[in-house]
Amino acid sequence: QGEFVESGGGLVQPGGSLRLSCEVSGRPRYFMAWYRQTPGKDRERVASSNYVGDSVWYKDSVKGRFTISRDNAKKTVYLQMDSLKPEETAVYYCNEFPDPSSNWGEGTQVTVSS
């Protein structure tokens, strides 16, 4: 098992919701982020959070719709995604921020389509 194991993706209609989970193994990670990537494009950060969750950041286009949270006892990071749009179809990954580990997980596919 890798450092990061993402799950929770799937097919959802526009306007729908998904909750992604990321199980983190190994040492505690202070800053964690969710990233996404579509074919032919660079991976982009969509949300990040410090260890206690009182310092969070969101990409402008997801503000008010996505929520990052952490359960440090379970070593899990979540991304609640509401009001999803077709252009947000991508593979979603979690990793550290600002210096991601080179050991990226497999990600979880999110497809927003009617």
Backbone hydrogen bonds, N-H to C=O, Kabsch-Sander energy under -0.5 kcal/mol:
donor,donor_aa,acceptor,acceptor_aa,energy
5,V,23,E,-2.0
6,E,4,F,-0.5
7,S,21,S,-2.2
10,G,109,Q,-0.8
12,V,111,T,-2.8
15,G,84,L,-3.2
16,G,13,Q,-2.4
18,L,81,M,-2.1
20,L,18,L,-0.5
20,L,79,L,-2.7
21,S,7,S,-2.6
22,C,77,V,-1.8
23,E,5,V,-2.5
24,V,22,C,-0.5
24,V,75,K,-3.0
25,S,3,E,-2.6
30,Y,28,P,-0.5
32,M,30,Y,-0.5
32,M,49,S,-2.4
33,A,95,N,-2.9
34,W,47,A,-2.9
35,Y,93,Y,-3.4
36,R,44,E,-2.4
37,Q,91,V,-2.0
41,K,38,T,-2.2
44,E,36,R,-2.8
46,V,34,W,-2.9
47,A,34,W,-1.5
48,S,57,W,-2.1
49,S,32,M,-2.7
50,N,55,S,-1.7
57,W,48,S,-2.2
59,K,46,V,-2.3
62,V,59,K,-2.0
63,K,59,K,-0.9
63,K,60,D,-0.9
65,R,62,V,-2.4
66,F,62,V,-2.1
67,T,80,Q,-2.4
69,S,78,Y,-1.7
71,D,76,T,-3.0
74,K,71,D,-0.7
75,K,71,D,-0.5
76,T,71,D,-1.9
77,V,22,C,-2.2
78,Y,69,S,-3.2
79,L,20,L,-2.0
80,Q,67,T,-3.0
81,M,18,L,-3.2
81,M,79,L,-0.6
82,D,65,R,-2.0
82,D,80,Q,-0.5
83,S,15,G,-0.7
84,L,16,G,-2.3
88,E,85,K,-2.1
89,T,86,P,-1.8
90,A,110,V,-1.9
91,V,37,Q,-2.5
92,Y,90,A,-0.6
92,Y,108,T,-2.7
93,Y,35,Y,-2.6
95,N,33,A,-2.0
97,F,31,F,-1.5
104,W,102,S,-1.6
108,T,92,Y,-2.1
110,V,90,A,-2.9
111,T,10,G,-2.8
111,T,109,Q,-0.5
112,V,110,V,-0.5
113,S,12,V,-2.1
113,S,111,T,-0.7
